[in-house]
Amino acid sequence: MILAWFNFKKPELRSLKQQFPHLKLQFMTVHGSKGKEADYVVVLGLEKGKHGLPSEKATHPLLELLLPKAEEFAHAEERRLFYVALTRARHHVYLISDADKASDFARELVDQGYEINVDEFTGEGFQDKIADILCSECETGYMVARDSKHGSFFGCSQYPLCTHTETACQWCGSGMREKGRYRVCENKRCDYVEPVCPACGGK
């Protein structure tokens, strides 16, 4: 069973069935999957943004007046539906996410130590580390590694909406975290530290 929050995330089932003729494949929205079961479930779209899970789509102020009062627990209704998605599988559930813009739900599973396996698949393009340095400019994106003709740097995952960039560690290319008046390389095997200018925030 392949699940997604929105119908437009539906993959091309015909080509998948041709590629895997021995599998019985079906697609549903998370809402439509209530009460259903499958041996294996694949949940798509676990990424930040208005079409992610949870959705970050802004609600019109007039519509908010008509809706019941929001629950105190963040994303309570979408969290319940995420639980529905997780519990449709008899054997195993696979959560598909881009580690550079992983949704808050995917981050919680990793950060809070739930029993999940993040290294089952490896190969070209596999991302084994979720971007976890919050963008200091927009405070919604995360800093992800990028390369240019001038060298390595970190840019906001919300680009082009946010164009904030930060330099990478000059010694090993890892991300830098601000600690007081210094930026410290987050690589524990690297000792690089640079002072931060109090006037402009540069090094």
C-alpha positions as CSV (number, residue, x, y, z in Angstrom):
1,M,0.0,0.0,0.0
2,I,1.4,3.4,-1.0
3,L,0.1,6.3,1.1
4,A,0.3,10.0,0.7
5,W,-1.3,13.1,2.2
6,F,-2.6,14.4,-1.1
7,N,-3.9,12.6,-4.2
8,F,-1.5,14.5,-6.6
9,K,1.4,12.6,-4.9
10,K,0.2,9.4,-6.5
11,P,3.0,7.6,-8.3
12,E,2.6,6.0,-11.8
13,L,1.2,2.7,-10.7
14,R,1.1,1.2,-14.2
15,S,4.9,1.4,-14.6
16,L,5.5,0.2,-11.1
17,K,3.3,-2.9,-11.7
18,Q,5.3,-3.6,-14.8
19,Q,8.5,-3.3,-12.9
20,F,7.3,-5.4,-10.0
21,P,4.7,-7.8,-11.5
22,H,4.8,-10.1,-8.4
23,L,3.6,-7.3,-6.1
24,K,0.0,-6.3,-5.6
25,L,0.2,-2.5,-5.4
26,Q,-2.4,0.0,-4.4
27,F,-2.4,3.8,-3.7
28,M,-4.6,5.6,-1.1
29,T,-4.6,8.9,0.7
30,V,-3.9,8.6,4.4
31,H,-7.5,9.6,5.1
32,G,-8.8,6.8,2.8
33,S,-6.6,4.2,4.4
34,K,-8.5,4.1,7.7
35,G,-9.5,0.6,8.6
36,K,-7.3,-0.9,5.7
37,E,-4.2,-3.1,6.1
38,A,-1.3,-4.3,3.9
39,D,1.8,-6.4,4.5
40,Y,4.0,-3.4,3.6
41,V,3.2,0.3,3.6
42,V,5.2,3.1,1.9
43,V,4.4,6.6,3.1
44,L,5.3,9.4,0.7
45,G,5.8,13.1,1.2
46,L,7.3,13.3,4.7
47,E,8.9,16.7,4.0
48,K,8.5,20.3,5.1
49,G,6.2,22.7,3.2
50,K,2.6,23.3,2.5
51,H,2.2,19.9,0.8
52,G,4.2,18.1,3.5
53,L,3.2,16.1,6.5
54,P,2.3,18.0,8.6
55,S,1.1,20.6,6.1
56,E,2.5,24.1,6.6
57,K,-0.1,25.6,4.4
58,A,-1.4,28.8,6.0
59,T,-5.2,28.9,6.8
60,H,-7.1,32.0,5.7
61,P,-7.9,34.2,8.8
62,L,-11.7,34.1,8.0
63,L,-11.7,30.4,7.8
64,E,-9.9,30.2,11.2
65,L,-12.8,32.0,12.8
66,L,-15.2,29.3,11.6
67,L,-13.0,26.3,12.7
68,P,-13.1,24.9,16.2
69,K,-10.5,26.1,18.6
70,A,-7.1,24.6,17.8
71,E,-5.8,21.9,20.2
72,E,-2.8,22.8,22.4
73,F,-0.7,19.9,21.1
74,A,1.1,20.9,17.9
75,H,-0.5,19.4,14.7
76,A,-2.8,17.2,16.8
77,E,-5.1,16.2,14.0
78,E,-2.4,15.5,11.4
79,R,-0.4,13.6,14.1
80,R,-3.4,11.3,14.6
81,L,-3.5,10.7,10.8
82,F,0.2,10.1,10.8
83,Y,-0.4,7.4,13.4
84,V,-3.1,5.9,11.1
85,A,-0.5,5.7,8.3
86,L,2.1,4.1,10.5
87,T,-0.3,1.4,11.7
88,R,-1.6,0.2,8.4
89,A,1.3,-2.2,7.9
90,R,1.3,-5.8,9.1
91,H,5.0,-6.2,8.8
92,H,6.9,-3.1,7.9
93,V,6.3,0.6,7.1
94,Y,8.7,2.7,4.9
95,L,8.8,6.5,5.4
96,I,10.1,8.4,2.4
97,S,11.7,11.8,3.2
98,D,14.3,14.1,1.8
99,A,16.8,14.5,4.7
100,D,17.5,18.0,3.6
101,K,13.9,19.1,4.2
102,A,12.5,16.3,6.4
103,S,9.1,17.0,8.1
104,D,8.8,17.6,11.8
105,F,7.2,14.1,12.2
106,A,10.2,12.4,10.6
107,R,12.6,14.6,12.7
108,E,10.8,13.6,15.9
109,L,11.2,9.9,15.1
110,V,14.9,10.3,14.7
111,D,15.6,12.9,17.4
112,Q,13.6,11.3,20.1
113,G,15.2,7.8,19.7
114,Y,12.2,5.8,18.4
115,E,13.1,2.3,17.2
116,I,13.5,3.0,13.5
117,N,16.1,1.8,11.0
118,V,17.7,4.6,9.0
119,D,20.4,2.6,7.3
120,E,18.5,-0.2,5.6
121,F,19.2,1.3,2.1
122,T,22.5,2.7,0.9
123,G,23.6,3.8,-2.5
124,E,24.3,6.8,-4.7
125,G,22.4,9.8,-3.5
126,F,21.4,8.2,-0.2
127,Q,21.2,10.8,2.6
128,D,22.1,9.3,6.0
129,K,21.9,12.5,8.1
130,I,18.9,14.8,8.5
131,A,19.8,18.5,8.1
132,D,19.5,19.8,11.7
133,I,20.9,23.3,11.7
134,L,18.0,25.7,11.7
135,C,18.3,28.6,9.2
136,S,18.9,31.8,11.3
137,E,17.4,34.0,8.6
138,C,13.9,32.5,7.9
139,E,13.8,30.1,10.9
140,T,11.7,27.5,8.9
141,G,14.4,26.0,6.7
142,Y,17.5,24.0,7.5
143,M,21.1,24.5,6.4
144,V,22.1,21.9,3.8
145,A,25.5,21.3,2.2
146,R,26.0,22.7,-1.3
147,D,29.0,23.1,-3.7
148,S,29.9,26.0,-6.1
149,K,32.8,27.0,-8.2
150,H,34.1,29.0,-5.2
151,G,34.0,26.0,-2.8
152,S,31.6,24.3,-0.3
153,F,29.0,26.2,1.6
154,F,25.7,25.7,3.4
155,G,22.4,27.2,2.1
156,C,18.8,27.2,3.3
157,S,16.6,24.3,2.3
158,Q,13.9,26.8,1.5
159,Y,15.9,28.3,-1.4
160,P,14.8,30.2,-3.6
161,L,12.4,31.6,-1.0
162,C,15.3,32.1,1.4
163,T,18.7,32.8,0.0
164,H,20.6,32.7,3.3
165,T,24.0,31.0,3.2
166,E,26.8,30.2,5.6
167,T,30.4,29.1,5.1
168,A,31.5,25.5,5.7
169,C,34.3,24.6,8.0
170,Q,37.6,25.6,6.3
171,W,39.3,22.4,7.4
172,C,36.8,19.6,6.8
173,G,33.8,21.1,5.1
174,S,31.3,20.3,7.8
175,G,28.6,22.6,9.2
176,M,29.4,25.2,11.8
177,R,27.4,25.9,14.9
178,E,27.3,29.2,16.8
179,K,28.4,29.0,20.4
180,G,28.4,32.4,22.0
181,R,31.0,34.5,20.2
182,Y,32.4,31.6,18.1
183,R,31.4,29.3,15.3
184,V,32.5,25.7,16.1
185,C,32.8,22.9,13.6
186,E,30.1,20.2,14.3
187,N,32.5,17.4,13.3
188,K,33.7,16.0,16.6
189,R,37.0,15.0,15.0
190,C,37.7,18.5,13.8
191,D,39.0,21.3,16.1
192,Y,38.2,24.3,13.8
193,V,36.8,27.3,15.6
194,E,36.4,30.8,14.2
195,P,35.4,34.0,16.1
196,V,32.3,35.9,15.1
197,C,32.4,39.6,14.4
198,P,30.0,41.3,16.9
199,A,29.2,44.1,14.4
200,C,28.4,42.2,11.2
201,G,28.2,38.5,12.2
202,G,31.0,37.5,9.8
203,K,34.2,35.7,10.8
